[in-house]
Amino acid sequence: MCHLEAQPKVRNRWRDSDSIARCYMLVSMSSVLQKQHENFCTAKEIMTNLEDLLGGQVILARQYAITNLINSQQKPNTQIKEHMLKLMGFFAEVEDNGPKLDVNT
């Protein structure tokens, strides 16, 4: 099969895969978000728009987690293990919402 004959097959496979991904994305959204995204043609368009919509929330979540981490103090009569697990949770939350922590952070 020549290269030119393979291109339509590859393109059709990509369209099918993109359509499936788009459907999965739409059914996993709230009805409000579904309505906002139902006219987007590709999964990439939906993803880009969601990143634009929710990007600010990720930054706020990261700042909130860093604030919790900085202000966290071990409470009296609390075991060190319990306090360390709490701190580890804050570290994980910070890293889940952005790049890895560095010295400047």
N, C-alpha and C positions, 0 to 999 in steps of 0.2 A: 504494500500500500504506500503510495507516495505521501509526502509531507502535506500537500494541499488537501488530500482526501481525509486525513486524520484530524485536521483542524475543526471541521464541523462536529465531529464526534466528541472531541475534547470540550468544545464550547457548549454543546448540549449537556454533557455530563456536569460541567460547572454550573449551568443554569439550574439543573435538577437539584444539585447539592445546595446551591444558594437558596432555592425555593424552599427546601426542607428546613434549612437553618432559619430562614425568615419566618416560617410558620411556627417553629419551636419558640422563637423569640416572642412572637405576638401572643401565643397562648400562655406564655409564662408571665405576661404583664397584667397589670390591673386594667380594667375596662377603660379608664381614662387614658392611660398610655397607649392602649391598643388603638383607640380612636385617633389619637394624634399621629400614629405611625402606620396606619393601614394603607396609606397611599404611597409609602416609600417602596421603591422598586427592588432594592437589594438589601441583604443583611448588613452590608457595610454602611449603607446610608442610615439604617436604623441605629447601628452601633455608634456612628459618628454623632448623630443627634442626641442619643442618650448620654454620651460623654460630655457634650456641650451642656445638656440640661443638668446633669448630676455632678459634674466636675467640682463645682463649688461646695457641694455637700461633702465630698470626700476630703477636701481641704479642711473644712470645719470639723469633721470627725477626727482627723489626724491631730488638729490643734487641741481638741477636747481631750483626746487620749494623752497627749504630751502634758497637758495641764494636770490631768489626774496623776500621771506618773511623777511629776515634779512635786506635787502637793501631798503625795501619799506618805503617811506616817504610820508606823506600827502602833496599833492601839494597845493600851494596857491589857494585860491578861490574854493577849493573842499570841499564839505560837508563831515562831519565826517561819516555820514551814508554810503556814496559812498566809502570812504576809508576803513571802516570796512568791507563792502561787498567784497572789493578787497582782504583784509587780510584773510577773511574767505575762499575765493576761494583758496588762497595759502595754507592754513592749510589743506583744503580738498584734494588738489593735492598732498601734502606731504604724507598724510595718505593713499591715494589711491595707492601710489607707494611703500608701505613698512609698517613696523610695526608702531604702534602708537608713536607719539612724546612723549619723556620723558624729564626729567630734564636735562640730559646730552646733548640732542640735542639742 
